[in-house]
Amino acid sequence: MYSRIEKEAALVAEQLCEAAGLKKGQTVIVGCSTSEVCGSRIGTSSVPEAADALYRGLKSVFAPRGIYIAAQCCEHLNRAVVTERAAVPFATEVNAVPMPKAGGSFATAAYREAEDPIVIESIKADAGIDIGLTLIGMHLKAVAVPLRLSQKTIGEAIVVGARTRPKFIGGQRAHYNEDLL
């Protein structure tokens, strides 16, 4: 079961990289309910082994590309974010260590596996993966664009992808950089 979860997570990460045009140094916010992944209702049965498999799958795709993973904690830590300190060099750190029942299993795995973890209140990520309808929108840049990925689930959880783009400004006479769309 966990090897399947790891493979599905890697497939989702590959699809997101392609669909969002992710580049080295960018950040992907990941919200994840391992309860949903394993077929239960969100917040009811945290599964650390599923979180480990998910993290391995995502990292296997993102790390070689130099893309940072930012893990959204659950509501018990006010949806704080765990990421690598290098991803947010000017961020203000908050004092919390996620645990499976206070932060969530995925955030716990991210904290444990990061080279130099930092917990911050919020981030403005370049793209996102929502695994189990955890609502990651608060951690995306201002203009989020939903992405239809062909891998629609990880385990039993619904997966939704998102990319961001810069805001359009200038009105009808403005010209836009097609590479930023």
Secondary structure in CASP SS format (residue, H / E / C, confidence):
PFRMAT SS
TARGET T0000
AUTHOR 0000-0000-0000
METHOD secondary structure of the structure
MODEL  1
M C 1.00
Y H 1.00
S H 1.00
R H 1.00
I H 1.00
E H 1.00
K H 1.00
E H 1.00
A H 1.00
A H 1.00
L H 1.00
V H 1.00
A H 1.00
E H 1.00
Q H 1.00
L H 1.00
C H 1.00
E H 1.00
A H 1.00
A H 1.00
G C 1.00
L C 1.00
K C 1.00
K C 1.00
G C 1.00
Q C 1.00
T E 1.00
V E 1.00
I E 1.00
V E 1.00
G E 1.00
C E 1.00
S C 1.00
T H 1.00
S H 1.00
E H 1.00
V H 1.00
C C 1.00
G C 1.00
S C 1.00
R C 1.00
I C 1.00
G C 1.00
T C 1.00
S C 1.00
S C 1.00
V C 1.00
P H 1.00
E H 1.00
A H 1.00
A H 1.00
D H 1.00
A H 1.00
L H 1.00
Y H 1.00
R H 1.00
G H 1.00
L H 1.00
K H 1.00
S H 1.00
V H 1.00
F H 1.00
A H 1.00
P H 1.00
R H 1.00
G C 1.00
I C 1.00
Y E 1.00
I E 1.00
A E 1.00
A E 1.00
Q E 1.00
C C 1.00
C C 1.00
E H 1.00
H H 1.00
L H 1.00
N C 1.00
R C 1.00
A C 1.00
V E 1.00
V E 1.00
T E 1.00
E E 1.00
R H 1.00
A H 1.00
A H 1.00
V C 1.00
P C 1.00
F C 1.00
A C 1.00
T C 1.00
E E 1.00
V C 1.00
N C 1.00
A C 1.00
V C 1.00
P C 1.00
M E 1.00
P C 1.00
K C 1.00
A E 1.00
G E 1.00
G C 1.00
S H 1.00
F H 1.00
A H 1.00
T H 1.00
A H 1.00
A H 1.00
Y H 1.00
R H 1.00
E H 1.00
A C 1.00
E C 1.00
D C 1.00
P E 1.00
I E 1.00
V E 1.00
I E 1.00
E C 1.00
S C 1.00
I C 1.00
K C 1.00
A E 1.00
D C 1.00
A E 1.00
G E 1.00
I E 1.00
D E 1.00
I E 1.00
G C 1.00
L C 1.00
T C 1.00
L C 1.00
I C 1.00
G H 1.00
M H 1.00
H H 1.00
L E 1.00
K C 1.00
A C 1.00
V E 1.00
A E 1.00
V E 1.00
P E 1.00
L E 1.00
R C 1.00
L C 1.00
S C 1.00
Q C 1.00
K C 1.00
T E 1.00
I E 1.00
G C 1.00
E C 1.00
A E 1.00
I E 1.00
V E 1.00
V E 1.00
G E 1.00
A E 1.00
R E 1.00
T E 1.00
R E 1.00
P C 1.00
K C 1.00
F C 1.00
I C 1.00
G C 1.00
G H 1.00
Q H 1.00
R H 1.00
A C 1.00
H C 1.00
Y C 1.00
N C 1.00
E H 1.00
D H 1.00
L H 1.00
L C 1.00
END
